[in-house]
Amino acid sequence: APGYWVSPLWLPPEMDSGDIWIKIEPKMAFGTGHHETTRLAAAALITHKGHVNGRVIADIGTGSGVLCFVADTLDASKCIGIEIDKDCRENLAENYQLNNPSGTVSFMIGTTGALKNSFTADIIVMNMILTESSPLFNWASNALTPGGLLILSGILVDEYDKAVALALQQGCTLLDQTRENEWWCGTFVKNE
């Protein structure tokens, strides 16, 4: 997204005044933040920054934590990144130190089942392939506040119709959509 840069500490970008640099120590299994699906999800957060400001964000399948750091720069009141791969723990801690978030970001290794049943979020981001995200749609619908946003990325263009149908079944309406190469990202609003 314009004005946002993601790169390792040893490769600083040429930034303009006011640009934001998210520093990620790239590890092969955890993502560098440069994949189309991450860019699409980050752009969706930035597009809806008015909805991020002062609200609770959940990033399911956080990987290296990039999207939590983006939400932090958009003044989220809280952002929790959840990752099932315990090998991400060290990388998430390292990226947290590099980005020094405002105290709103936390990471959890585990599944959404580790969250309290009372957990709610104003925005839920799932940047993962449809076979991984679709089993979580019901959980997301229950955890999402009325009027909240569900951002789905990591969806192949030829599968977006399935993603839209699943989100509609959970009481969400497609607000907007973007695509880059073979990847699709949709932002849905939970019906009130």
C-alpha positions in Angstrom: 0.0 0.0 0.0 1.3 3.5 -0.7 3.2 4.9 2.2 3.9 1.5 3.8 7.2 -0.4 3.5 8.0 -3.9 4.7 11.6 -5.0 4.7 14.3 -6.4 6.9 16.3 -4.1 9.1 19.3 -4.6 6.9 17.4 -3.4 3.8 15.9 0.0 4.6 13.5 1.4 2.0 13.8 4.8 0.4 11.0 6.5 2.2 9.2 9.8 1.9 8.4 11.9 5.0 5.4 10.3 6.8 5.9 6.8 5.3 5.7 3.8 7.7 8.4 1.1 7.8 7.4 -2.3 9.2 10.6 -4.2 9.9 10.4 -8.0 9.4 13.2 -10.4 10.0 12.4 -12.8 7.1 12.3 -16.5 7.9 11.5 -19.0 5.2 8.5 -20.5 6.9 6.9 -17.3 8.3 6.6 -14.9 5.4 8.3 -11.7 4.6 5.2 -9.6 4.1 5.8 -9.3 0.4 3.3 -11.9 -0.9 0.4 -10.6 -2.8 -2.1 -11.9 -0.2 -0.4 -10.0 2.6 -0.3 -6.8 0.4 -4.0 -7.2 -0.4 -4.9 -7.8 3.3 -2.8 -4.8 4.4 -4.3 -2.6 1.8 -7.8 -3.7 3.0 -6.9 -2.6 6.5 -5.5 0.7 5.3 -8.6 1.3 3.1 -10.8 0.8 6.1 -8.5 2.6 8.6 -11.5 4.5 10.0 -12.9 1.2 11.2 -9.5 0.1 12.6 -8.9 3.2 14.7 -9.7 2.4 18.4 -11.0 -1.1 17.7 -10.0 -4.7 18.3 -8.4 -6.6 15.5 -7.7 -10.4 15.3 -5.3 -11.7 12.7 -5.8 -15.4 12.3 -2.8 -17.1 10.8 -0.6 -14.1 11.6 2.7 -15.7 10.4 5.3 -13.0 10.9 2.9 -10.5 12.4 2.9 -8.0 9.5 -0.8 -7.3 9.6 -0.8 -6.7 13.3 1.9 -4.1 12.9 -0.1 -2.5 10.2 -3.2 -2.4 12.4 -1.0 -0.9 15.2 0.1 2.0 12.9 -3.6 2.6 12.2 -4.3 3.1 15.9 -6.1 -0.2 16.7 -6.9 -0.4 20.4 -5.8 -4.0 20.5 -4.5 -6.5 17.9 -4.1 -10.1 18.6 -2.2 -12.3 16.1 -3.0 -16.0 16.4 -0.7 -18.6 14.8 -0.9 -22.4 15.0 2.8 -23.0 14.0 4.8 -22.9 17.2 8.0 -22.4 15.1 6.8 -18.8 14.6 7.1 -17.9 18.3 10.8 -16.7 18.1 10.2 -14.8 14.8 7.1 -13.1 16.2 9.1 -12.0 19.3 11.9 -10.7 17.1 9.6 -8.8 14.8 7.8 -7.4 17.9 11.1 -6.0 19.1 12.0 -4.6 15.7 8.6 -2.7 15.4 8.2 -1.7 19.0 4.3 -1.5 18.7 2.4 0.8 21.0 1.4 -1.9 23.5 -1.7 -2.9 21.6 -0.2 -6.0 19.8 0.0 -9.4 21.3 0.6 -12.8 19.8 -0.7 -16.3 20.7 0.5 -19.7 19.5 -2.5 -22.0 19.2 -5.9 -22.2 17.6 -8.9 -19.9 17.9 -10.2 -22.4 20.4 -7.6 -21.1 22.9 -9.5 -17.8 23.0 -12.2 -17.2 25.5 -15.7 -17.9 24.3 -16.5 -14.3 25.1 -13.8 -13.0 22.7 -15.0 -10.4 20.2 -13.3 -8.4 17.5 -14.3 -5.5 15.4 -12.2 -6.8 12.5 -11.0 -10.3 11.8 -8.4 -10.9 9.1 -7.8 -14.4 7.7 -5.0 -14.4 5.2 -4.9 -18.1 4.3 -6.1 -20.5 1.6 -9.8 -21.3 1.6 -9.4 -24.9 2.8 -7.8 -23.5 6.0 -10.1 -20.5 6.5 -13.4 -22.0 5.6 -13.6 -24.1 8.8 -13.2 -20.9 10.8 -16.0 -18.9 9.2 -18.6 -19.9 11.9 -16.1 -19.0 14.7 -15.4 -15.7 12.9 -19.0 -14.9 12.5 -19.7 -15.5 16.2 -16.6 -13.5 17.4 -17.2 -10.6 15.0 -19.2 -7.6 16.4 -22.3 -6.5 14.5 -21.1 -4.1 11.8 -17.6 -5.6 12.1 -15.4 -6.4 9.2 -14.1 -9.8 8.0 -11.2 -9.5 5.6 -10.4 -12.6 3.7 -7.2 -12.9 1.7 -5.2 -15.8 0.5 -8.1 -16.8 -1.7 -7.5 -17.9 -5.3 -9.4 -15.9 -7.9 -11.1 -19.1 -9.1 -12.3 -19.8 -5.5 -13.6 -16.4 -4.5 -17.2 -17.3 -5.3 -17.0 -20.1 -2.7 -15.6 -17.7 -0.1 -18.4 -15.1 -0.8 -21.0 -17.8 -0.5 -19.6 -19.0 2.8 -19.4 -15.5 4.2 -23.0 -14.8 3.1 -24.1 -18.0 5.0 -22.6 -16.5 8.1 -24.5 -13.3 7.8 -21.9 -11.1 6.1 -22.2 -8.9 3.1 -19.4 -8.2 0.6 -18.3 -4.6 1.0 -15.4 -4.5 -1.5 -12.9 -6.7 -3.2 -9.4 -6.5 -4.8 -7.2 -8.9 -6.6 -3.5 -9.2 -7.6 -2.4 -11.9 -10.1 -4.2 -15.1 -9.1 -5.1 -13.9 -5.6 -8.4 -12.3 -4.4 -9.2 -10.4 -1.2 -12.7 -9.5 0.0 -13.8 -7.3 2.8 -17.2 -8.2 4.3 -19.4 -6.5 6.9 -21.3 -8.5 9.4 -25.0 -7.7 9.2 -26.3 -5.9 12.3 
